Amino acid sequence: METVYQSMRQQGLVRPAQGRVLGGVCAGLGRRFGIDPWPARLLFILVLLLIPGSQILVYPILWIIMPAEPVTVAPPSSVWAQSAD
């Protein structure tokens, strides 16, 4: 499964840490294809409405397959380090 995650990361298909509504699938797809998250969500819903029943399968599968964007944590600043002394 890690090779699938690596392949998707290389292609830019990741679920963002910020701006998620549910799982971040539509925001990630929108980011990958260069559109804002809300139009991507609407387009995703419209496409899924054309294929009845696919909503139940497609979104959860993409949620599992698409890796989450790595969260970067900033190191503590020197102000906090000085106040702890």
RODO-2510 file (C-alpha; in nm, 4 decimals, decimal comma):
residues 85
     n   res          X          Y          Z
     1     m     0,0000     0,0000     0,0000
     2     e     0,2956     0,2302     0,0636
     3     t     0,3874     0,2234    -0,3064
     4     v     0,0359     0,3445    -0,3902
     5     y     0,0753     0,6309    -0,1414
     6     q     0,4174     0,7223    -0,2808
     7     s     0,2843     0,7193    -0,6367
     8     m    -0,0087     0,9422    -0,5441
     9     r     0,2180     1,1819    -0,3527
    10     q     0,4450     1,2120    -0,6572
    11     q     0,1434     1,2948    -0,8731
    12     g     0,0210     1,5552    -0,6222
    13     l    -0,2870     1,3613    -0,5107
    14     v    -0,2915     1,4172    -0,1356
    15     r    -0,5648     1,5122     0,1074
    16     p    -0,4694     1,8557     0,2476
    17     a    -0,4317     1,9120     0,6196
    18     q    -0,6149     2,2475     0,5944
    19     g    -0,9494     2,3153     0,4248
    20     r    -1,1105     1,9758     0,4644
    21     v    -1,4871     1,9413     0,4906
    22     l    -1,5104     1,5674     0,5445
    23     g    -1,2024     1,3720     0,4412
    24     g    -1,0294     1,6191     0,2133
    25     v    -1,0758     1,4110    -0,1003
    26     c    -1,2402     1,6821    -0,3117
    27     a    -1,0018     1,9503    -0,1840
    28     g    -0,7106     1,7251    -0,2799
    29     l    -0,8537     1,6559    -0,6248
    30     g    -0,9190     2,0258    -0,6763
    31     r    -0,5662     2,1156    -0,5722
    32     r    -0,4228     1,8528    -0,8075
    33     f    -0,6203     1,9809    -1,1064
    34     g    -0,5753     2,3496    -1,0231
    35     i    -0,9265     2,4485    -0,9155
    36     d    -1,0617     2,5799    -0,5864
    37     p    -1,2061     2,3285    -0,3381
    38     w    -1,5714     2,4363    -0,3592
    39     p    -1,6044     2,4109    -0,7386
    40     a    -1,4200     2,0771    -0,7158
    41     r    -1,6736     1,9547    -0,4587
    42     l    -1,9663     2,0633    -0,6744
    43     l    -1,8169     1,9013    -0,9821
    44     f    -1,7513     1,5807    -0,7865
    45     i    -2,1145     1,5711    -0,6706
    46     l    -2,2472     1,6390    -1,0204
    47     v    -2,0342     1,3593    -1,1681
    48     l    -2,1421     1,1181    -0,8971
    49     l    -2,5087     1,2035    -0,9542
    50     l    -2,4719     1,0864    -1,3138
    51     i    -2,3779     0,7379    -1,1913
    52     p    -2,6377     0,6363    -0,9285
    53     g    -2,5015     0,4549    -0,6257
    54     s    -2,1407     0,5440    -0,6959
    55     q    -2,1347     0,7983    -0,4122
    56     i    -2,1323     0,5147    -0,1618
    57     l    -1,8233     0,3568    -0,3175
    58     v    -1,6094     0,6256    -0,4801
    59     y    -1,5597     0,8756    -0,1967
    60     p    -1,4655     0,6211     0,0750
    61     i    -1,2305     0,4392    -0,1633
    62     l    -1,0572     0,7661    -0,2538
    63     w    -1,0441     0,8573     0,1168
    64     i    -0,8584     0,5328     0,1888
    65     i    -0,6313     0,5428    -0,1165
    66     m    -0,5301     0,9117    -0,1108
    67     p    -0,2574     0,9790     0,1453
    68     a    -0,2916     1,2669     0,3888
    69     e    -0,0646     1,5647     0,3428
    70     p     0,2221     1,5521     0,5912
    71     v     0,1733     1,7969     0,8768
    72     t     0,4791     2,0052     0,9489
    73     v     0,5291     2,1122     1,3064
    74     a     0,7462     2,4162     1,3661
    75     p     1,0171     2,3772     1,6267
    76     p     0,9639     2,5754     1,9452
    77     s     1,0865     2,9307     1,9217
    78     s     1,3662     3,0634     2,1361
    79     v     1,1182     3,2768     2,3358
    80     w     0,9531     2,9638     2,4752
    81     a     1,2881     2,8010     2,5399
    82     q     1,4073     3,1047     2,7372
    83     s     1,0941     3,1290     2,9492
    84     a     1,1256     2,7642     3,0511
    85     d     1,4649     2,8284     3,2149
***
